[in-house]
Every structure is written in structure tokens, then in C-alpha cells.
Amino acid sequence: MTFYEAALRVLESEGRPLTFLEITEKSIAQNLLSHVGKTPELTMLSRLAAMARRTRDRKVVVTAKDTFALADWALPEDAEALAQTGVMEAHPEESLPPLRPVERHPEPRTDNVRVAGRGSERKRRREEEEEGRGGRRRRFPPIPEVVFEILSEADVALRPEQILEQARTKELAAEDATVESLLTALLEDNQRRIDAGRRPQFSFSK
């Protein structure tokens, strides 16, 4: 059934005026609607309000705001309620602008950018000075990336000791890095790729 047909059936069975919410609830409970939708209450209200405003062949009338009755019952119609029925009440915040661009999306200030730039430059210099004094360990790229780069440039397979020596020469690995740590990093990288459903990147031969 359509919403209108279901409403007529519910009103007829109840024999008294009902609000659109009551009509909707009973229509759903009795499985009268062929299509419910996401907001059946609003659909029901819209359909009944439209049918109550018809000038010909009206089968429903409005007896109070959002309350409907069958026209055959000859109940007095409330013209004022009819004018308000189906009209959604305005939300108090609807008159406000939807966004406040200045507050929500402030434009970047150039003086802040300059200050941030100087700050990052000072931080970089301080880190370099600390590295020179041996205060902070230098950060190196991940071992798998280093090994992949070295092997890509090589024409033949390389032993772990050779790879580690080249990495140190290019200053891509710490002086205290060991063959064991290099092999462990490569095995872990292979395992991560296998777990992700990808092929391992490194192969080992005796």
C-alpha cells in the first residue's frame, strides 16, 4: 500500500482522529506499507497534508495540528491547524550563516611562517652541532632501503659484509652496525611483505 492508502486503512480501523506519528506507527506495525523508507513519519505527514488540502475528493481532514480524521466522519475541520500541518518549524539556528570562514578557516599569517621557518632552521643547526659534539646519534635510513639501493647499483650478488661496508662508506649506516642486525632487518622486511600478501624483496644464497 501507499502511505495514503495505509493511513485510510488505519483511520478506518481506529475510528478516531490520529496524529501522523500514530498513523505511521500503526501502518508499520500492521505491515501495510509496501515501502517504508528512512523517514516514514515525514513521508506520511507530507502525503496526508497534501491530501487534506485537496479541493476535490478529499477523504481526510485536519482536526488539529498534524492530526487527521476521515472526511466521512463529518468532524469540524480546523483551518488554522490545516495551515500549520505539514509545515516544519524553523530551527532557531537556521537563520545563522552555515559557516564562519574567518574562524573555521583562518588565513595563514606570513609573520608566523617566517618565525616557524627561523625556528626550524635553528633546530636543524642545533642538531648538527650536537652531532658534531657526539651528543646525539645521527639518524640513518632504514636498513632495507639502504640494502635495496646498494643491490640495485651492483651487477652481482653481494655478501652481507660487502653491503655493510658500502653502506658505511656512503654514510648510510652507523659504524657500529653489525652483519647480524643487517640480516635481521632484511628478514623482518621480507616477513612484513609476506604478511601483507606481497613477494619478499630479498633472497639469500649460500
N, C-alpha and C positions, 0 to 999 in steps of 0.2 A: 504493500500500500504506500501511497504518497503520504507526506506529513499531514496534508489537509484531510485526506480520507481517514487516516488513523485518528485524527482529532475528532472528526464527526462521530466515529465509532465509539470513542472513549466518552464523549459528552453524552451520547445517547444511552450508553450503559450506566453512566453515573447518575444522570437525571438532574444535575445541578451545575451551576457555573463553576468553572475551574480555572486556575491560573495556567499560564503556558508551561510553567515548570511541572505542575501536577499532570497536565496532559502529556507532556514528554515522558515523564517517569512511567506513567501507566502504559503508554504506547510501547515503550521499550520492554517493560515487564511482560506485556502480552504478545511480544514479538510481532507487532503489527506493521513495523516499518521495514520496507524492502531494502532501504539503505539508511544507515544511522549517521555516518559521518563523524567528524571530530567535535563539532559543536552542535549537537542536535537541538539543544534548548533554543539557541539563537535562530536556527533554521525554522523551528516550529513557530517561534514568535513572529518572525518575518512573514511566513506564509499566512498565518491566521490574521495578522494585522492587515495584510493586503486584501484578504478575502472579506474582512469586516468592513472595508472601505468601498467595496463594490456597490454600485448604484442599482444593479440588476441581479436577480437570482442570488441574493445573499442568504446563506444558510447559517452564519454565525454573527453574533452581535457582541459588542463590548459593554459589559455591565459595570466594570471598574477597571482601573489601570492594569493592563496586561491580564485581564480576566475575561473569559469568553463563555458564551452560552449559545444554545441553538436558537435560531430565529423563530422556530415553531413554538417555542415556549412563551412567546409574546411578553418577554420581560422588558421593562423600560431600558432603553439604551442611554448610556452616559456619553454625551457628545464631547464633553471636556476630557473624559478618560480616553475616548477614541483618538483624540488629537495627540495625546501623550503616549498612547500604546505603540510599542514598536520603536519608539524614539529613544536611542541610547542617551543616558545622561552624560553630559560632558565632564570629563575628568578635570579637576582643578588645575592640573599642571599642563593640560593640552595647549593652553594659550602661550606657554613659555616657548622660547626658541628651542629646537631639538638638540642643538649643540652649542657649546660656548667655545669657539675656536681658540680664543686667546688663552683660556685657562687649560683646555684639554690638549691643545697642540701649540705650546709656546714656541715662538721662533727662536732659533739659536742665536745667542749674542756673540758677536765677534770677539769681544774682550775676554769672554770665558774660554773661547777656543784658543786664543793666544796664551792665556795663562796655563791652560791644560797642556799646550804644546811645550812651553818652557818647563813645566813640571816633569813631563815625561822625558825631556832631554836631560834634565838634571838627574833624574833617576837612572837613566842609562849610563851617564858618565860616572855616577857614584858606584854602580855595579861594576863598571870596567876598572875603576880604581881599586875596589875591594878584591877583584880577581887578581889584579896585579900584585896586591899585598898578600895574596893567598887567603883572604878572608872568606871568600865564597867560591864554591866549586862551580866551574863552568858547566853550562848545560849543553849536552850533546844530543843530536837527533837520535831517534830510536834505532837500535842496532839492526833490525830487519831492513829498514830503509837504507842504511849505510851499506849493508852487505849487498842488497839488490843493486845499488848504484855501482859498486865495485865490480860485481859479476857482469853487469851489463856492458862495462867497458873492457872486460877481459875476453880474450879469444879462446881460452881454455879454462878448464875447471881449476879452482884454487883450493889449497889446503886451508883449514881454519887459521893456522899460524900466519900464512901469507895474507889472508884477508885482514886479519887483525893488524898486521904490520902496515898495510896500506892505509887502513883507517886511521892509525896513529899518525902516519906521515901526512895525511890530509887534514889532520886535526879534527877528525870526525869521531874519535873515540878517546876515552881517558887513558892515561898512561898506565893506570893500574888495572885496566880491563883484562880479563883472562879469557883463554880459549873456552873454558867451561861456561862462563857467563854468556859468551857469544853463541855457543851451541844451544844452550838452554833457551835463549831468546828466540832463536830460529825455530826450535821445536815447538815452543809456545805459539809462535805466529802461525805455523802450519796447523796446529790443533785448532786455533781460533777459526781459521778458514774452513777446516773440515766441519766444525760445529755449525758454521753458517751455510753449509751446503756448497762450499766452493772448493776448488782444487788447491792443494798446498803449493806454496810458491817455491820452496827449496827442496832439493833432493840431495841425498848423501850417498856417496860411493866409497868403497874401501880401496 
